[in-house]
Amino acid sequence: MLKYSRQREAIKNFLSLRTDHPTADTIYLNLRQSFPNISLGTVYRNLSLLVSTGEIVKLSCDGKMDRFDWNTDPHYHVMCTMCGCVQDLPMKPLSDLNQQASQLFDGSIDSHQVMFYGTCRNCFLHKTVSDRRP
């Protein structure tokens, strides 16, 4: 069991109120309002601890900055290839995907993450409008 930390609790609370899967930098900038002396290193260490204990999920996004998700239930994500936003995809997870992968892998499959790529509504609408301009 982890020793209580106000900063770690603040990180968990911040993530619980977000659906945009913020980066460590975003979390850091927002927490500085309540904890002016918090360091980016402290945020990274606490995020790492929370990931290792399964309290949050780390999303590695194509070599871009990692993002963090409060929702630890199995679910999928979509990343916009234009602006980089990451959103939950309200799609029922494929329950037998781990078993299918296990049949093809000489080892043990414990979990999976799926990231879809496309264009978010805001970028699509902006692109459509800018395509119409002379």
The first five atom37 places (N, CA, C, CB, O) and aatype in JSON, in Angstrom:
{
  "aatype": [12, 10, 11, 18, 15, 1, 5, 1, 6, 0, 9, 11, 2, 13, 10, 15, 10, 1, 16, 3, 8, 14, 16, 0, 3, 16, 9, 18, 10, 2, 10, 1, 5, 15, 13, 14, 2, 9, 15, 10, 7, 16, 19, 18, 1, 2, 10, 15, 10, 10, 19, 15, 16, 7, 6, 9, 19, 11, 10, 15, 4, 3, 7, 11, 12, 3, 1, 13, 3, 17, 2, 16, 3, 14, 8, 18, 8, 19, 12, 4, 16, 12, 4, 7, 4, 19, 5, 3, 10, 14, 12, 11, 14, 10, 15, 3, 10, 2, 5, 5, 0, 15, 5, 10, 13, 3, 7, 15, 9, 3, 15, 8, 5, 19, 12, 13, 18, 7, 16, 4, 1, 2, 4, 13, 10, 8, 11, 16, 19, 15, 3, 1, 1, 14],
  "atom_mask": [
    [1, 1, 1, 1, 1],
    [1, 1, 1, 1, 1],
    [1, 1, 1, 1, 1],
    [1, 1, 1, 1, 1],
    [1, 1, 1, 1, 1],
    [1, 1, 1, 1, 1],
    [1, 1, 1, 1, 1],
    [1, 1, 1, 1, 1],
    [1, 1, 1, 1, 1],
    [1, 1, 1, 1, 1],
    [1, 1, 1, 1, 1],
    [1, 1, 1, 1, 1],
    [1, 1, 1, 1, 1],
    [1, 1, 1, 1, 1],
    [1, 1, 1, 1, 1],
    [1, 1, 1, 1, 1],
    [1, 1, 1, 1, 1],
    [1, 1, 1, 1, 1],
    [1, 1, 1, 1, 1],
    [1, 1, 1, 1, 1],
    [1, 1, 1, 1, 1],
    [1, 1, 1, 1, 1],
    [1, 1, 1, 1, 1],
    [1, 1, 1, 1, 1],
    [1, 1, 1, 1, 1],
    [1, 1, 1, 1, 1],
    [1, 1, 1, 1, 1],
    [1, 1, 1, 1, 1],
    [1, 1, 1, 1, 1],
    [1, 1, 1, 1, 1],
    [1, 1, 1, 1, 1],
    [1, 1, 1, 1, 1],
    [1, 1, 1, 1, 1],
    [1, 1, 1, 1, 1],
    [1, 1, 1, 1, 1],
    [1, 1, 1, 1, 1],
    [1, 1, 1, 1, 1],
    [1, 1, 1, 1, 1],
    [1, 1, 1, 1, 1],
    [1, 1, 1, 1, 1],
    [1, 1, 1, 0, 1],
    [1, 1, 1, 1, 1],
    [1, 1, 1, 1, 1],
    [1, 1, 1, 1, 1],
    [1, 1, 1, 1, 1],
    [1, 1, 1, 1, 1],
    [1, 1, 1, 1, 1],
    [1, 1, 1, 1, 1],
    [1, 1, 1, 1, 1],
    [1, 1, 1, 1, 1],
    [1, 1, 1, 1, 1],
    [1, 1, 1, 1, 1],
    [1, 1, 1, 1, 1],
    [1, 1, 1, 0, 1],
    [1, 1, 1, 1, 1],
    [1, 1, 1, 1, 1],
    [1, 1, 1, 1, 1],
    [1, 1, 1, 1, 1],
    [1, 1, 1, 1, 1],
    [1, 1, 1, 1, 1],
    [1, 1, 1, 1, 1],
    [1, 1, 1, 1, 1],
    [1, 1, 1, 0, 1],
    [1, 1, 1, 1, 1],
    [1, 1, 1, 1, 1],
    [1, 1, 1, 1, 1],
    [1, 1, 1, 1, 1],
    [1, 1, 1, 1, 1],
    [1, 1, 1, 1, 1],
    [1, 1, 1, 1, 1],
    [1, 1, 1, 1, 1],
    [1, 1, 1, 1, 1],
    [1, 1, 1, 1, 1],
    [1, 1, 1, 1, 1],
    [1, 1, 1, 1, 1],
    [1, 1, 1, 1, 1],
    [1, 1, 1, 1, 1],
    [1, 1, 1, 1, 1],
    [1, 1, 1, 1, 1],
    [1, 1, 1, 1, 1],
    [1, 1, 1, 1, 1],
    [1, 1, 1, 1, 1],
    [1, 1, 1, 1, 1],
    [1, 1, 1, 0, 1],
    [1, 1, 1, 1, 1],
    [1, 1, 1, 1, 1],
    [1, 1, 1, 1, 1],
    [1, 1, 1, 1, 1],
    [1, 1, 1, 1, 1],
    [1, 1, 1, 1, 1],
    [1, 1, 1, 1, 1],
    [1, 1, 1, 1, 1],
    [1, 1, 1, 1, 1],
    [1, 1, 1, 1, 1],
    [1, 1, 1, 1, 1],
    [1, 1, 1, 1, 1],
    [1, 1, 1, 1, 1],
    [1, 1, 1, 1, 1],
    [1, 1, 1, 1, 1],
    [1, 1, 1, 1, 1],
    [1, 1, 1, 1, 1],
    [1, 1, 1, 1, 1],
    [1, 1, 1, 1, 1],
    [1, 1, 1, 1, 1],
    [1, 1, 1, 1, 1],
    [1, 1, 1, 1, 1],
    [1, 1, 1, 0, 1],
    [1, 1, 1, 1, 1],
    [1, 1, 1, 1, 1],
    [1, 1, 1, 1, 1],
    [1, 1, 1, 1, 1],
    [1, 1, 1, 1, 1],
    [1, 1, 1, 1, 1],
    [1, 1, 1, 1, 1],
    [1, 1, 1, 1, 1],
    [1, 1, 1, 1, 1],
    [1, 1, 1, 1, 1],
    [1, 1, 1, 0, 1],
    [1, 1, 1, 1, 1],
    [1, 1, 1, 1, 1],
    [1, 1, 1, 1, 1],
    [1, 1, 1, 1, 1],
    [1, 1, 1, 1, 1],
    [1, 1, 1, 1, 1],
    [1, 1, 1, 1, 1],
    [1, 1, 1, 1, 1],
    [1, 1, 1, 1, 1],
    [1, 1, 1, 1, 1],
    [1, 1, 1, 1, 1],
    [1, 1, 1, 1, 1],
    [1, 1, 1, 1, 1],
    [1, 1, 1, 1, 1],
    [1, 1, 1, 1, 1],
    [1, 1, 1, 1, 1]
  ],
  "atom_positions": [
    [[0.85, -1.19, 0.0], [0.0, 0.0, 0.0], [0.9, 1.26, 0.0], [-0.97, -0.01, 1.24], [1.88, 1.34, 0.74]],
    [[0.54, 2.2, -0.83], [1.32, 3.43, -0.94], [1.01, 4.37, 0.23], [1.03, 4.13, -2.26], [-0.12, 4.47, 0.68]],
    [[2.03, 5.05, 0.68], [1.87, 6.09, 1.71], [1.05, 7.23, 1.08], [3.27, 6.61, 2.24], [1.24, 7.56, -0.09]],
    [[0.15, 7.83, 1.86], [-0.68, 8.92, 1.37], [0.18, 10.11, 0.94], [-1.69, 9.35, 2.44], [1.16, 10.46, 1.6]],
    [[-0.22, 10.72, -0.16], [0.46, 11.91, -0.67], [-0.6, 12.88, -1.19], [1.5, 11.56, -1.78], [-1.41, 12.51, -2.04]],
    [[-0.59, 14.1, -0.68], [-1.56, 15.11, -1.16], [-1.39, 15.36, -2.65], [-1.4, 16.43, -0.39], [-2.37, 15.53, -3.38]],
    [[-0.14, 15.38, -3.11], [0.11, 15.64, -4.52], [-0.4, 14.49, -5.39], [1.61, 15.86, -4.76], [-0.97, 14.72, -6.45]],
    [[-0.2, 13.25, -4.94], [-0.69, 12.1, -5.69], [-2.21, 12.11, -5.74], [-0.18, 10.79, -5.08], [-2.81, 11.81, -6.77]],
    [[-2.83, 12.44, -4.62], [-4.3, 12.53, -4.57], [-4.8, 13.63, -5.51], [-4.79, 12.81, -3.13], [-5.83, 13.47, -6.17]],
    [[-4.06, 14.73, -5.57], [-4.44, 15.83, -6.47], [-4.33, 15.39, -7.94], [-3.55, 17.07, -6.21], [-5.17, 15.77, -8.76]],
    [[-3.32, 14.61, -8.26], [-3.17, 14.09, -9.62], [-4.35, 13.18, -9.95], [-1.83, 13.32, -9.78], [-4.96, 13.31, -11.01]],
    [[-4.68, 12.27, -9.04], [-5.82, 11.36, -9.26], [-7.12, 12.14, -9.42], [-5.94, 10.35, -8.11], [-7.93, 11.83, -10.29]],
    [[-7.31, 13.14, -8.57], [-8.53, 13.94, -8.64], [-8.6, 14.7, -9.96], [-8.6, 14.93, -7.47], [-9.65, 14.74, -10.6]],
    [[-7.48, 15.29, -10.38], [-7.43, 16.02, -11.65], [-7.8, 15.09, -12.81], [-6.03, 16.64, -11.87], [-8.6, 15.45, -13.66]],
    [[-7.2, 13.9, -12.83], [-7.48, 12.96, -13.91], [-8.94, 12.49, -13.89], [-6.55, 11.76, -13.82], [-9.54, 12.26, -14.94]],
    [[-9.49, 12.33, -12.69], [-10.88, 11.83, -12.58], [-11.88, 12.82, -13.17], [-11.23, 11.55, -11.13], [-13.0, 12.43, -13.52]],
    [[-11.49, 14.08, -13.27], [-12.39, 15.11, -13.79], [-12.19, 15.35, -15.29], [-12.19, 16.41, -13.04], [-12.88, 16.19, -15.88]],
    [[-11.26, 14.64, -15.91], [-10.9, 14.88, -17.31], [-11.28, 13.71, -18.19], [-9.41, 15.17, -17.43], [-11.25, 12.55, -17.77]],
    [[-11.62, 14.02, -19.42], [-11.86, 12.97, -20.41], [-10.94, 13.13, -21.61], [-13.33, 12.98, -20.86], [-11.06, 12.4, -22.59]],
    [[-10.02, 14.09, -21.54], [-9.17, 14.4, -22.69], [-7.79, 13.75, -22.6], [-9.0, 15.89, -22.82], [-6.93, 14.03, -23.44]],
    [[-7.56, 12.89, -21.62], [-6.31, 12.14, -21.52], [-5.09, 13.08, -21.55], [-6.22, 11.12, -22.67], [-4.32, 13.06, -22.5]],
    [[-4.93, 13.9, -20.51], [-3.87, 14.91, -20.5], [-2.47, 14.32, -20.43], [-4.08, 15.85, -19.34], [-2.27, 13.18, -20.0]],
    [[-1.51, 15.12, -20.85], [-0.09, 14.77, -20.75], [0.39, 15.14, -19.35], [0.76, 15.5, -21.85], [-0.3, 15.83, -18.6]],
    [[1.59, 14.67, -19.0], [2.19, 15.02, -17.7], [2.38, 16.54, -17.61], [3.56, 14.29, -17.51], [2.19, 17.12, -16.54]],
    [[2.76, 17.17, -18.71], [2.95, 18.63, -18.7], [1.65, 19.35, -18.38], [3.49, 19.11, -20.05], [1.65, 20.31, -17.61]],
    [[0.55, 18.9, -18.96], [-0.76, 19.52, -18.69], [-1.13, 19.34, -17.23], [-1.85, 18.91, -19.6], [-1.61, 20.28, -16.59]],
    [[-0.91, 18.15, -16.71], [-1.21, 17.88, -15.3], [-0.35, 18.79, -14.42], [-0.96, 16.38, -14.95], [-0.86, 19.41, -13.48]],
    [[0.92, 18.87, -14.71], [1.86, 19.7, -13.96], [1.41, 21.17, -13.95], [3.27, 19.59, -14.55], [1.35, 21.79, -12.89]],
    [[1.11, 21.71, -15.12], [0.71, 23.13, -15.21], [-0.56, 23.41, -14.42], [0.51, 23.53, -16.67], [-0.7, 24.48, -13.83]],
    [[-1.48, 22.47, -14.41], [-2.72, 22.66, -13.66], [-2.52, 22.49, -12.16], [-3.78, 21.69, -14.15], [-3.13, 23.21, -11.37]],
    [[-1.68, 21.56, -11.75], [-1.46, 21.34, -10.32], [-0.66, 22.46, -9.68], [-0.75, 20.02, -10.1], [-0.76, 22.68, -8.48]],
    [[0.14, 23.17, -10.47], [0.94, 24.27, -9.92], [0.06, 25.35, -9.32], [1.83, 24.87, -11.01], [0.53, 26.12, -8.47]],
    [[-1.2, 25.43, -9.74], [-2.11, 26.42, -9.15], [-2.35, 26.12, -7.67], [-3.45, 26.45, -9.92], [-2.44, 27.04, -6.85]],
    [[-2.45, 24.83, -7.34], [-2.68, 24.43, -5.94], [-1.39, 24.11, -5.2], [-3.59, 23.23, -5.9], [-1.31, 24.26, -3.98]],
    [[-0.36, 23.67, -5.95], [0.93, 23.3, -5.36], [2.03, 24.05, -6.1], [1.16, 21.75, -5.45], [2.68, 23.49, -6.98]],
    [[2.26, 25.34, -5.75], [3.22, 26.15, -6.49], [4.65, 25.59, -6.51], [3.25, 27.53, -5.92], [5.42, 25.9, -7.42]],
    [[5.0, 24.78, -5.53], [6.37, 24.25, -5.45], [6.52, 22.85, -6.05], [6.82, 24.23, -4.03], [7.6, 22.26, -5.98]],
    [[5.43, 22.31, -6.64], [5.52, 20.97, -7.21], [6.46, 20.99, -8.42], [4.11, 20.44, -7.6], [6.48, 21.96, -9.18]],
    [[7.22, 19.93, -8.59], [8.13, 19.86, -9.74], [7.55, 18.91, -10.78], [9.55, 19.39, -9.31], [6.73, 18.04, -10.47]],
    [[7.99, 19.08, -12.02], [7.57, 18.18, -13.09], [8.03, 16.76, -12.77], [8.14, 18.65, -14.46], [7.32, 15.8, -13.08]],
    [[9.21, 16.62, -12.17], [9.7, 15.3, -11.77], [8.78, 14.61, -10.79], [0.0, 0.0, 0.0], [8.57, 13.4, -10.88]],
    [[8.23, 15.37, -9.85], [7.29, 14.81, -8.87], [6.04, 14.31, -9.58], [6.91, 15.86, -7.81], [5.53, 13.24, -9.25]],
    [[5.56, 15.07, -10.55], [4.38, 14.65, -11.31], [4.69, 13.36, -12.05], [3.93, 15.77, -12.3], [3.9, 12.41, -12.01]],
    [[5.83, 13.3, -12.73], [6.21, 12.08, -13.46], [6.35, 10.88, -12.53], [7.52, 12.3, -14.21], [5.87, 9.79, -12.86]],
    [[6.99, 11.06, -11.37], [7.16, 9.95, -10.42], [5.81, 9.44, -9.93], [8.01, 10.4, -9.23], [5.59, 8.23, -9.84]],
    [[4.91, 10.37, -9.61], [3.59, 9.96, -9.12], [2.76, 9.3, -10.21], [2.85, 11.16, -8.55], [2.04, 8.34, -9.94]],
    [[2.85, 9.81, -11.43], [2.14, 9.17, -12.54], [2.66, 7.74, -12.74], [2.3, 9.99, -13.85], [1.88, 6.81, -12.95]],
    [[3.97, 7.58, -12.67], [4.57, 6.25, -12.82], [4.08, 5.31, -11.73], [6.1, 6.35, -12.79], [3.75, 4.15, -12.01]],
    [[4.04, 5.79, -10.51], [3.53, 4.98, -9.39], [2.08, 4.59, -9.6], [3.68, 5.74, -8.06], [1.71, 3.43, -9.39]],
    [[1.25, 5.54, -10.02], [-0.17, 5.27, -10.23], [-0.39, 4.28, -11.37], [-0.91, 6.58, -10.52], [-1.3, 3.46, -11.32]],
    [[0.45, 4.37, -12.4], [0.37, 3.4, -13.5], [0.77, 2.02, -12.99], [1.28, 3.83, -14.69], [0.1, 1.02, -13.29]],
    [[1.86, 1.95, -12.23], [2.36, 0.64, -11.76], [1.39, -0.03, -10.79], [3.72, 0.81, -11.07], [1.37, -1.26, -10.7]],
    [[0.59, 0.74, -10.07], [-0.39, 0.16, -9.15], [-1.74, -0.08, -9.84], [-0.59, 1.06, -7.94], [-2.66, -0.61, -9.22]],
    [[-1.85, 0.3, -11.11], [-3.08, 0.06, -11.86], [-4.19, 1.06, -11.58], [0.0, 0.0, 0.0], [-5.34, 0.82, -11.94]],
    [[-3.86, 2.17, -10.94], [-4.88, 3.16, -10.61], [-5.21, 4.07, -11.8], [-4.44, 4.0, -9.43], [-6.3, 4.64, -11.87]],
    [[-4.27, 4.2, -12.73], [-4.49, 4.95, -13.97], [-3.83, 4.17, -15.11], [-3.9, 6.41, -13.86], [-3.1, 3.21, -14.88]],
    [[-4.1, 4.61, -16.34], [-3.54, 3.97, -17.52], [-2.68, 4.98, -18.26], [-4.66, 3.4, -18.45], [-3.06, 6.14, -18.42]],
    [[-1.51, 4.52, -18.73], [-0.65, 5.36, -19.56], [-0.89, 4.98, -21.01], [0.86, 5.19, -19.17], [-0.85, 3.8, -21.37]],
    [[-1.14, 5.98, -21.85], [-1.32, 5.77, -23.28], [-0.1, 6.3, -24.01], [-2.62, 6.47, -23.79], [0.19, 7.49, -23.97]],
    [[0.61, 5.41, -24.66], [1.76, 5.81, -25.48], [1.25, 6.08, -26.88], [2.89, 4.72, -25.48], [0.69, 5.19, -27.52]],
    [[1.44, 7.29, -27.35], [0.8, 7.74, -28.58], [1.81, 8.04, -29.68], [-0.03, 8.97, -28.32], [2.21, 9.19, -29.86]],
    [[2.22, 7.02, -30.42], [3.05, 7.2, -31.62], [4.27, 8.09, -31.41], [2.22, 7.78, -32.7], [4.53, 8.97, -32.22]],
    [[5.02, 7.87, -30.36], [6.23, 8.64, -30.13], [5.98, 10.05, -29.64], [0.0, 0.0, 0.0], [6.93, 10.8, -29.4]],
    [[4.73, 10.41, -29.49], [4.4, 11.72, -28.92], [4.39, 11.56, -27.4], [3.01, 12.26, -29.46], [4.65, 10.48, -26.89]],
    [[4.1, 12.62, -26.7], [4.07, 12.58, -25.24], [3.0, 11.6, -24.76], [3.81, 13.97, -24.66], [1.91, 11.53, -25.32]],
    [[3.35, 10.84, -23.72], [2.39, 9.92, -23.13], [1.22, 10.71, -22.57], [3.04, 9.06, -22.03], [1.36, 11.85, -22.15]],
    [[0.08, 10.06, -22.58], [-1.14, 10.64, -22.0], [-1.64, 9.7, -20.93], [-2.23, 10.88, -23.1], [-1.27, 8.53, -20.89]],
    [[-2.49, 10.22, -20.04], [-2.92, 9.44, -18.9], [-4.44, 9.43, -18.81], [-2.31, 9.99, -17.6], [-5.11, 10.44, -19.06]],
    [[-4.96, 8.27, -18.44], [-6.41, 8.03, -18.43], [-6.83, 7.5, -17.07], [-6.82, 7.04, -19.56], [-6.23, 6.57, -16.55]],
    [[-7.85, 8.1, -16.52], [-8.4, 7.69, -15.24], [-9.17, 6.38, -15.37], [-9.32, 8.77, -14.68], [-9.2, 5.57, -14.44]],
    [[-9.78, 6.16, -16.53], [-10.63, 5.0, -16.76], [-9.76, 3.76, -17.0], [-11.58, 5.24, -17.95], [-9.13, 3.63, -18.05]],
    [[-9.73, 2.86, -16.03], [-8.9, 1.66, -16.15], [-9.69, 0.47, -16.7], [-8.31, 1.29, -14.79], [-9.12, -0.6, -16.9]],
    [[-10.97, 0.65, -16.96], [-11.76, -0.42, -17.58], [-11.29, -0.6, -19.02], [-13.29, -0.09, -17.52], [-10.86, 0.36, -19.65]],
    [[-11.37, -1.82, -19.55], [-10.97, -2.04, -20.94], [-11.8, -1.15, -21.89], [-11.12, -3.53, -21.33], [-13.03, -1.2, -21.89]],
    [[-11.1, -0.36, -22.68], [-11.77, 0.46, -23.69], [-10.73, 0.92, -24.71], [-12.48, 1.69, -23.04], [-9.53, 0.79, -24.49]],
    [[-11.22, 1.44, -25.83], [-10.35, 1.83, -26.93], [-10.31, 3.35, -27.08], [-10.82, 1.18, -28.25], [-11.15, 4.07, -26.53]],
    [[-9.31, 3.81, -27.82], [-9.1, 5.24, -28.01], [-8.93, 5.57, -29.48], [-7.87, 5.71, -27.22], [-8.6, 4.72, -30.3]],
    [[-9.19, 6.85, -29.8], [-8.94, 7.39, -31.14], [-8.03, 8.6, -30.98], [-10.29, 7.78, -31.88], [-8.27, 9.46, -30.12]],
    [[-6.99, 8.66, -31.81], [-6.08, 9.8, -31.8], [-6.27, 10.56, -33.11], [-4.59, 9.36, -31.62], [-6.23, 9.97, -34.19]],
    [[-6.48, 11.87, -33.0], [-6.59, 12.72, -34.19], [-5.2, 12.93, -34.77], [-7.27, 14.09, -33.85], [-4.28, 13.37, -34.08]],
    [[-5.05, 12.62, -36.04], [-3.75, 12.76, -36.7], [-3.43, 14.2, -37.04], [-3.7, 11.91, -37.95], [-2.32, 14.51, -37.46]],
    [[-4.41, 15.1, -36.87], [-4.16, 16.51, -37.15], [-3.76, 17.27, -35.89], [-5.39, 17.16, -37.78], [-2.72, 17.94, -35.88]],
    [[-4.56, 17.18, -34.84], [-4.29, 17.98, -33.63], [-3.69, 17.16, -32.49], [-5.55, 18.63, -33.15], [-3.18, 17.73, -31.53]],
    [[-3.73, 15.83, -32.59], [-3.14, 14.98, -31.57], [-4.02, 14.68, -30.37], [0.0, 0.0, 0.0], [-3.58, 14.02, -29.44]],
    [[-5.27, 15.16, -30.37], [-6.14, 14.87, -29.23], [-6.43, 13.37, -29.18], [-7.47, 15.68, -29.32], [-6.44, 12.69, -30.21]],
    [[-6.67, 12.86, -27.99], [-6.99, 11.45, -27.78], [-8.35, 11.4, -27.09], [-5.88, 10.72, -26.94], [-8.57, 12.05, -26.08]],
    [[-9.24, 10.6, -27.66], [-10.59, 10.48, -27.12], [-10.93, 9.01, -26.91], [-11.62, 11.16, -28.05], [-10.42, 8.14, -27.61]],
    [[-11.82, 8.76, -25.94], [-12.34, 7.42, -25.77], [-13.24, 7.08, -26.96], [-13.13, 7.28, -24.43], [-13.93, 7.96, -27.48]],
    [[-13.22, 5.84, -27.38], [-14.11, 5.35, -28.43], [-15.16, 4.49, -27.76], [-13.32, 4.54, -29.54], [-14.84, 3.45, -27.2]],
    [[-16.42, 4.91, -27.81], [-17.47, 4.16, -27.11], [-17.84, 2.87, -27.85], [-18.73, 5.04, -26.93], [-18.94, 2.72, -28.38]],
    [[-16.89, 1.97, -27.87], [-17.04, 0.69, -28.57], [-16.81, -0.42, -27.56], [-16.04, 0.58, -29.78], [-15.88, -0.35, -26.76]],
    [[-17.64, -1.44, -27.61], [-17.48, -2.57, -26.69], [-16.16, -3.28, -27.0], [-18.69, -3.56, -26.79], [-15.91, -3.65, -28.15]],
    [[-15.31, -3.47, -25.97], [-14.03, -4.16, -26.21], [-14.26, -5.59, -26.7], [-13.19, -4.17, -24.93], [-15.21, -6.26, -26.3]],
    [[-13.38, -6.04, -27.55], [-13.43, -7.41, -28.04], [-12.91, -8.33, -26.94], [-12.6, -7.58, -29.36], [-11.71, -8.38, -26.68]],
    [[-13.81, -9.05, -26.3], [-13.46, -9.82, -25.11], [-12.51, -10.98, -25.39], [-14.7, -10.34, -24.45], [-11.79, -11.4, -24.49]],
    [[-12.5, -11.5, -26.59], [-11.66, -12.65, -26.87], [-10.36, -12.29, -27.59], [-12.43, -13.65, -27.7], [-9.64, -13.18, -28.05]],
    [[-10.04, -11.0, -27.68], [-8.83, -10.58, -28.4], [-7.55, -11.11, -27.75], [-8.78, -9.05, -28.48], [-6.64, -11.55, -28.44]],
    [[-7.49, -11.08, -26.42], [-6.32, -11.61, -25.72], [-6.16, -13.11, -25.99], [-6.43, -11.35, -24.2], [-5.05, -13.6, -26.19]],
    [[-7.28, -13.83, -26.01], [-7.22, -15.27, -26.27], [-6.77, -15.56, -27.69], [-8.58, -15.93, -26.0], [-5.98, -16.48, -27.93]],
    [[-7.26, -14.78, -28.65], [-6.83, -14.96, -30.04], [-5.33, -14.71, -30.17], [-7.61, -14.02, -30.97], [-4.63, -15.47, -30.84]],
    [[-4.86, -13.65, -29.54], [-3.44, -13.32, -29.61], [-2.6, -14.4, -28.91], [-3.17, -11.95, -28.97], [-1.51, -14.73, -29.38]],
    [[-3.1, -14.95, -27.81], [-2.38, -15.99, -27.08], [-2.14, -17.23, -27.93], [-3.15, -16.37, -25.82], [-1.12, -17.91, -27.77]],
    [[-3.07, -17.51, -28.84], [-2.91, -18.69, -29.7], [-1.77, -18.51, -30.69], [-4.22, -18.97, -30.46], [-1.23, -19.49, -31.2]],
    [[-1.4, -17.27, -30.96], [-0.34, -16.98, -31.94], [0.98, -16.58, -31.29], [-0.8, -15.88, -32.87], [1.97, -16.33, -31.98]],
    [[1.01, -16.52, -29.96], [2.17, -16.03, -29.24], [2.7, -17.12, -28.32], [1.83, -14.76, -28.44], [1.94, -17.73, -27.57]],
    [[4.0, -17.36, -28.38], [4.62, -18.35, -27.52], [4.96, -17.69, -26.18], [5.89, -18.96, -28.19], [6.1, -17.31, -25.92]],
    [[3.95, -17.55, -25.35], [4.09, -16.87, -24.08], [2.71, -16.6, -23.51], [0.0, 0.0, 0.0], [1.76, -17.33, -23.8]],
    [[2.6, -15.57, -22.72], [1.34, -15.23, -22.06], [0.92, -13.81, -22.42], [1.48, -15.38, -20.54], [1.71, -12.88, -22.29]],
    [[-0.3, -13.65, -22.86], [-0.88, -12.33, -23.14], [-1.75, -11.95, -21.95], [-1.71, -12.33, -24.48], [-2.66, -12.69, -21.58]],
    [[-1.47, -10.8, -21.36], [-2.23, -10.35, -20.19], [-3.24, -9.27, -20.51], [-1.29, -9.84, -19.13], [-4.31, -9.22, -19.91]],
    [[-2.9, -8.4, -21.47], [-3.8, -7.29, -21.78], [-3.43, -6.73, -23.16], [-3.72, -6.18, -20.69], [-2.49, -7.19, -23.8]],
    [[-4.2, -5.75, -23.59], [-3.89, -5.08, -24.85], [-4.41, -3.65, -24.81], [-4.51, -5.85, -26.05], [-5.29, -3.31, -24.01]],
    [[-3.86, -2.82, -25.67], [-4.34, -1.46, -25.89], [-4.52, -1.28, -27.38], [-3.35, -0.38, -25.29], [-3.68, -1.69, -28.18]],
    [[-5.63, -0.67, -27.75], [-5.89, -0.41, -29.16], [-6.05, 1.09, -29.35], [-7.15, -1.18, -29.66], [-6.81, 1.74, -28.63]],
    [[-5.33, 1.63, -30.32], [-5.43, 3.05, -30.66], [-5.84, 3.14, -32.12], [-4.08, 3.81, -30.39], [-5.14, 2.63, -33.0]],
    [[-6.97, 3.78, -32.38], [-7.4, 4.06, -33.74], [-6.92, 5.46, -34.1], [-8.95, 3.93, -33.89], [-6.72, 6.3, -33.22]],
    [[-6.75, 5.72, -35.37], [-6.27, 7.01, -35.84], [-7.25, 7.56, -36.86], [-4.85, 6.9, -36.44], [-7.76, 6.83, -37.71]],
    [[-7.51, 8.87, -36.78], [-8.42, 9.52, -37.7], [-8.36, 11.02, -37.5], [0.0, 0.0, 0.0], [-7.37, 11.56, -37.0]],
    [[-9.43, 11.68, -37.88], [-9.54, 13.13, -37.75], [-10.72, 13.44, -36.85], [-9.69, 13.82, -39.14], [-11.84, 13.0, -37.11]],
    [[-10.48, 14.21, -35.77], [-11.57, 14.55, -34.85], [-12.55, 15.5, -35.52], [-11.01, 15.19, -33.55], [-12.26, 16.1, -36.56]],
    [[-13.69, 15.62, -34.92], [-14.76, 16.46, -35.49], [-14.31, 17.9, -35.68], [-16.0, 16.42, -34.58], [-14.57, 18.5, -36.72]],
    [[-13.63, 18.47, -34.68], [-13.19, 19.86, -34.78], [-12.23, 20.06, -35.96], [-12.5, 20.31, -33.48], [-12.39, 21.01, -36.73]],
    [[-11.26, 19.19, -36.1], [-10.3, 19.31, -37.21], [-10.98, 19.06, -38.54], [-9.14, 18.34, -37.02], [-10.69, 19.74, -39.53]],
    [[-11.88, 18.09, -38.58], [-12.58, 17.77, -39.81], [-13.42, 18.98, -40.26], [-13.47, 16.53, -39.63], [-13.41, 19.34, -41.44]],
    [[-14.15, 19.59, -39.31], [-14.96, 20.75, -39.64], [-14.09, 21.93, -40.07], [-15.84, 21.16, -38.46], [-14.42, 22.63, -41.02]],
    [[-12.98, 22.15, -39.36], [-12.06, 23.24, -39.7], [-11.45, 23.02, -41.08], [-10.95, 23.36, -38.64], [-11.35, 23.95, -41.87]],
    [[-11.06, 21.79, -41.36], [-10.46, 21.45, -42.66], [-11.48, 21.66, -43.78], [-9.95, 20.0, -42.66], [-11.15, 22.18, -44.84]],
    [[-12.72, 21.23, -43.53], [-13.77, 21.38, -44.53], [-14.03, 22.85, -44.84], [-15.07, 20.71, -44.06], [-14.2, 23.22, -46.0]],
    [[-14.05, 23.69, -43.8], [-14.27, 25.12, -43.99], [-13.1, 25.73, -44.74], [-14.48, 25.83, -42.65], [-13.29, 26.52, -45.66]],
    [[-11.85, 25.38, -44.34], [-10.69, 25.98, -45.0], [-10.54, 25.48, -46.44], [-9.41, 25.67, -44.22], [-9.98, 26.19, -47.27]],
    [[-11.04, 24.29, -46.75], [-11.0, 23.78, -48.13], [-11.93, 24.58, -49.04], [-11.39, 22.29, -48.16], [-11.71, 24.64, -50.25]],
    [[-12.95, 25.19, -48.47], [-13.93, 25.96, -49.26], [-13.47, 27.38, -49.55], [-15.25, 26.01, -48.54], [-13.99, 28.04, -50.45]],
    [[-12.47, 27.84, -48.77], [-12.0, 29.22, -48.94], [-11.2, 29.34, -50.23], [-11.15, 29.68, -47.73], [-10.46, 28.43, -50.6]],
    [[-11.36, 30.49, -50.94], [-10.61, 30.68, -52.18], [-9.14, 30.94, -51.94], [-11.19, 31.81, -52.97], [-8.38, 31.12, -52.89]]
  ]
}
